[in-house]
Structures are given as C-alpha cells and as structure tokens.
C-alpha cells in the first residue's frame, strides 16, 4: 500500500528557508504571501497489514523521518486515511 508522509516545522520554530522563499515571492510581486513554511514530503510503498501500517509509519516518523523536538508530521495510508501527530 502507498503511504505519504508530510513533515513540517512546529509552530514557533524559526524557518529560515520558508522566510527566504517568502522574501523571494515578495520580490517577484507576490506580496499577498505570508507565513511560508518549508517541509518535506516522503512517499513510499509499505508491505504491511493495514491494521499495522499506521503504527509502523508512526515508528518510522518518530525514529527517522521527523525530529520530534522541532517538527510535526502527518501521514496518509492508501486512499484518504490520515493520521496527524
């Protein structure tokens, strides 16, 4: 089954890459843009029982894909199932 993982900086954490993108967008004339946050997207296939896939994905995120101190994550499994942390 296909899994999608989204990792983003936690609210209140400085995001210099997001600020750089925001400044560049303003320079290009997109002055309506504010609060840009840059994150990561990971897509993968998982060979796991559906009942166990969410727990396995959560373990992957906590151990490797996201830094729990400064990042939040959420994931989707299959069609439309989402679990945000």
PLY file of the C-alpha trace (Angstrom):
ply
format ascii 1.0
element vertex 85
property float x
property float y
property float z
element edge 84
property int vertex1
property int vertex2
end_header
0.00 0.00 0.00
1.11 3.57 -0.63
1.94 5.90 2.24
2.54 9.65 2.15
4.38 11.43 4.97
4.40 15.21 5.47
6.98 16.74 7.84
6.80 20.45 8.74
8.43 22.75 11.29
6.44 23.13 14.51
4.67 26.42 15.09
7.05 28.91 16.66
10.18 27.26 15.25
12.32 29.54 13.10
12.14 28.52 9.44
14.87 30.41 7.53
14.19 28.56 4.26
10.50 29.47 4.46
11.41 33.12 5.12
13.79 33.14 2.15
11.03 31.79 -0.11
8.59 34.36 1.24
11.05 37.23 0.57
11.68 35.93 -2.95
7.96 35.70 -3.67
7.54 39.29 -2.48
10.41 40.36 -4.76
8.59 38.68 -7.66
5.44 40.67 -6.91
3.51 38.14 -4.83
3.08 40.45 -1.84
-0.05 38.66 -0.64
2.02 35.65 0.51
2.80 35.37 4.24
3.79 32.67 6.72
5.66 30.39 4.32
6.82 27.17 5.99
9.04 24.70 4.15
8.74 20.99 4.92
9.40 17.58 3.42
7.24 15.06 1.61
8.08 11.35 1.58
6.14 8.79 -0.44
6.67 5.05 -0.07
5.18 1.61 -0.57
4.68 -0.44 2.58
4.22 -4.20 2.68
2.25 -4.40 5.91
-1.17 -5.39 7.14
-3.46 -2.34 7.04
-4.12 -2.61 10.78
-0.36 -2.48 11.49
0.67 0.09 8.84
-0.22 3.21 10.89
1.80 2.01 13.89
4.77 1.15 11.67
4.61 4.56 9.93
4.40 6.33 13.27
7.53 4.47 14.41
9.34 5.44 11.17
8.44 9.10 11.66
9.47 9.20 15.31
12.74 7.33 14.75
13.97 8.77 11.46
11.73 10.91 9.28
10.89 13.73 11.72
12.73 15.45 14.56
10.07 15.46 17.27
11.64 18.43 19.03
11.21 20.87 16.13
8.97 19.13 13.58
5.41 17.86 13.29
4.36 15.09 10.95
1.26 13.55 9.50
0.77 10.65 7.16
-1.78 9.16 4.82
-2.13 5.48 4.09
-3.89 4.25 0.98
-6.85 6.34 -0.02
-7.59 9.32 2.18
-6.65 7.85 5.56
-4.71 10.45 7.53
-3.07 10.46 10.95
-1.58 13.76 12.18
0.97 13.98 15.03
0 1
1 2
2 3
3 4
4 5
5 6
6 7
7 8
8 9
9 10
10 11
11 12
12 13
13 14
14 15
15 16
16 17
17 18
18 19
19 20
20 21
21 22
22 23
23 24
24 25
25 26
26 27
27 28
28 29
29 30
30 31
31 32
32 33
33 34
34 35
35 36
36 37
37 38
38 39
39 40
40 41
41 42
42 43
43 44
44 45
45 46
46 47
47 48
48 49
49 50
50 51
51 52
52 53
53 54
54 55
55 56
56 57
57 58
58 59
59 60
60 61
61 62
62 63
63 64
64 65
65 66
66 67
67 68
68 69
69 70
70 71
71 72
72 73
73 74
74 75
75 76
76 77
77 78
78 79
79 80
80 81
81 82
82 83
83 84
